Each structure stands twice: as structure tokens, then as C-alpha cells.
Amino acid sequence: MSADFMIHHVNVNVDDLGLAVAFYRDVLGLPLDPTPDQGFHSQFFRIGEQQQIHMNEVTDVHQFRGHFCLVLPDFMAVFHRVKAANAIDVRVWGRVRQLPGGKMQMFVRDPSGNLIEIASAADARLDPSLFADALVEPLRGVYRMEPGDSVGQHVSP
């Protein structure tokens, strides 16, 4: 039954559509998708064959830990671009890390403060110097947080 379900799109509200489009297109590398006139400033992005991000310039409250996750094909290139954009947020779920199964994980903020998890494929090519960066955990592991706690920690297997 679960094969019948899929996420069609994620809606992201932003404060400045121009800044947000530049971030998602130029920093994250997402392709633009045709966007209908909705009566307000908006832009759609293509995610794979059947999924989209719908971005709207609408005033809204942005969550601190709530996020969506994108698996991007070139983790290293995106890491360098989001680091240059000062968009990596280690306060929320810790430093950039390699999970026990090999996938990379980092959390970034768009210009409006929306949180995005960026993941790699388990077999992604990684530059070993990545693990010497102060924003990156040197050992594989996960981020753990006890129920009711607001601060977690990195735990290596």
C-alpha cells in the first residue's frame, strides 16, 4: 500500500523570493520548474521526476528544528557553497556528520530562516579533508537528544 503514496511537493514560505530563489538555485543547485500565476510571488523547483518545492513569498513564522530533507547528487560541491554562504546551522542538530551507514548529513538555513537537511547518497565521493573542517564531526555517528532536552550530542557507533 505504501507504494501508492508519495510526496508531491513541499511548500516553503520565504520573506524575499529573489534571495530565496538565488539560494535554492545557485547554492543548493535545484532546477526551476514552470510556476503558475498564483496572485502572489512564487517559484516552483523540480525535485526528481514527480516532486517539487513550492516557494511562496508569504510572511510566516519559521520553525527552529522542523525541516525537510534533500538528497543532492554532489554533496561536496553543495557543502562548499553553503559554507561560503554561511548557511550551515550546527545549533539545531549538531555538526555536519557521516552517519553510520555512510550517508552525509548537514543542516542549512535559507535566507528566510527555513531549515533544510542536506543528505548524500551512501556511496557519494567525499574529499577526506572534509573531516578536518571545524563544522564537520571527524567520526561517523548520529545526533542524539533525550526526550524533553533541547541540546543533544554526537554519538559514535
N, C-alpha and C positions, 0 to 999 in steps of 0.2 A: 504494500500500500504506500510506503514512503516514496517509492519511485514516481508516484503521481504528484508529489509536492515539489515545489522549487520556489526560491525567492525570485520574483520578477524584478523588483527594484528596491533600493534603499533610498529614503528621502533625507536630504541633508539641507537644513536651513542655514544660511550664511548672512553676514552683515553687509558684505561688499562682494557682489558677484564677480566683478573683474579680478579682484585679488584672489578669490577662491578658484576661479577658472584657471588662472595662471598657475596656482599651486597644484591643482589636481592634474592639469595637462602637462605642465613643464617640469614640475618637481617629481610627482608620482608617475608621470608618463601615461596617463589614461587618455584614450581617444575620445573626441567629441562625438556625439550622436545627434541626429536631427531632433530638434526640440520644437514642439508646437507652441503657438502663441497662447499663453495661459492668462494674459491680462496682467502679469507681473514679470519681473526679470527672472529668467530661469535658464538653465542649461542642463542637458542630459549628457551622460557619459556612458560609453559602451563597456560592459564587463562581460567578456566571453561572447558566446553566440546568442544568449537569450536574456541576459541580465543587464541592468542599468543602475546608475546612480542618478536620481533626480535632484538637482540642486536648485533651490529657490532663495531669492533674496527676500527673506522674511525675518523680521525681528523675532527672536526666540531666546529661550534660556538653554544653555549648553550644559550637558552633564559633565561631571568630573571623571567618572570611571566608565560610563556607558560608551560603547564603541561598536563599530563593525570592523570586520577583518577582510583585507585584500591579500590574495596570494599573487605576487608580482613576479614576472619572469627573470628580472635581473636585480636581485636583492642588493648586490654590492653597489651598483650604479645609483639605485634609489637611496641607499644608506648615505653615500657621499653627497647627494643632492639635498636630502632632508637635514643632514648635519650642517651643510653650508647655509641652509635656510634657517638654522637654529630652531628646527621644528620638533626635534626628538624630546619627548617628555618622559623622564625617568622617575618622576614623583609618583606616578599613578600605579604602574605595575612593574617598577624596577628598571634596571638597565637592559639594553639590548642583550639578547641571550640566544644560545643554541639550545634547543630543547633536547631531551634525551633521545628522541627519535631522529635527530639531525636537522630538523627544520629550524630556521632562524625566526626570531620574533622581536619586533620593536613597536613602540607606540609613538605616534606623532600627532601633533596638533595642526589643524589647518589654520589659516589666518583668522577665522572666526572663533576658534577655540574648540571645534569638534575634534574628538579623539578618534584616531584610526589605528587599528593594529595592522602592521605590515608583516607578512609572513613570506617565507621562501618555500620552495619545494625541498624535500628532504635531501635531494641529490644536487642542490644548487652549488655552483662553483663559488668558493669563498677564498678571498685572499687571506692567508694566515696572519698577516699584520693587523687584520680587523680585531683580533682578540687582544691586542696591545692597546687599543683605544680606551680611554677612560670611560667612555659611555657604554662599553661592552663588558659583560661578565666574561672572565677568562675561561671558566669551566662550564660544561653543559649542566643544565638543571632547569628547575621550574621556580616560579614565584609562588610562595605560599603565604596565606593570610588566614589567621584564625577567625572564626565567626565573631562578629562584633568588634573586631580590631580594625583600625584604619591604616595601619602600617604593616607591611608584610616583609618577607625576606627571601633571598635566593637560596634554594636548597639543591645541592648537587646529589646525583644518584650515588 
